[in-house]
Amino acid sequence: MQQPYYNLLELARICARQASLAQTEDVARTLRRMAREYVQEAAKLDDDKIPDVGLVCLKEARQRRARSR
């Protein structure tokens, strides 16, 4: 696999993680969008296979965190 593929996955994971930590929903939404875009670009490099970077789990964690406040 090419280095750009792994770089895109790492960027997607960083964005997904930061989205779960974001203080405002606008920032979290933007970071999730960026993560999805990085995942889509990575998929183009790997026969359109969508890699799992944990976006769903992080979104749920953020929602749980928001409810506990």
C-alpha positions in Angstrom: 0.0 0.0 0.0 1.2 3.5 -0.7 2.3 6.0 1.9 -0.3 8.5 0.8 -3.0 6.0 1.7 -1.7 5.6 5.3 -1.3 9.4 5.6 -4.9 9.9 4.6 -6.1 7.3 7.1 -4.0 9.0 9.9 -5.5 12.4 9.0 -9.0 10.8 9.1 -8.3 9.3 12.5 -7.0 12.6 13.9 -10.0 14.5 12.7 -12.4 11.8 14.0 -10.7 11.9 17.4 -10.7 15.7 17.6 -14.4 15.7 16.6 -15.1 13.7 19.7 -13.3 16.2 21.8 -14.6 19.4 20.2 -16.4 21.8 22.5 -19.0 22.9 19.9 -21.1 20.9 17.5 -20.1 23.1 14.6 -16.5 22.2 15.1 -17.3 18.6 15.6 -19.4 18.5 12.5 -16.6 20.1 10.4 -14.0 17.6 11.8 -16.3 14.6 11.0 -16.8 15.9 7.5 -13.0 16.3 7.1 -12.5 12.8 8.4 -15.1 11.4 5.9 -13.4 13.3 3.0 -10.0 11.8 4.0 -11.5 8.3 4.2 -13.1 8.8 0.7 -9.7 9.9 -0.7 -8.0 6.8 0.9 -10.7 4.6 -0.5 -9.9 5.8 -4.0 -6.4 4.6 -3.6 -7.6 1.1 -2.4 -10.1 -0.1 -5.0 -12.9 2.0 -3.3 -12.8 -0.1 -0.1 -13.9 2.2 2.8 -11.6 1.8 5.8 -13.0 2.0 9.3 -11.5 4.9 11.3 -14.1 4.8 14.1 -16.3 7.7 13.1 -19.5 6.1 14.3 -18.0 5.2 17.7 -16.5 8.6 18.2 -19.8 10.3 17.4 -21.6 8.2 19.9 -19.0 8.9 22.5 -19.4 12.6 21.9 -23.2 12.3 22.3 -22.8 10.4 25.6 -20.4 13.0 26.8 -22.8 15.8 25.9 -25.7 14.1 27.8 -23.6 13.7 30.9 -23.0 17.5 31.2 
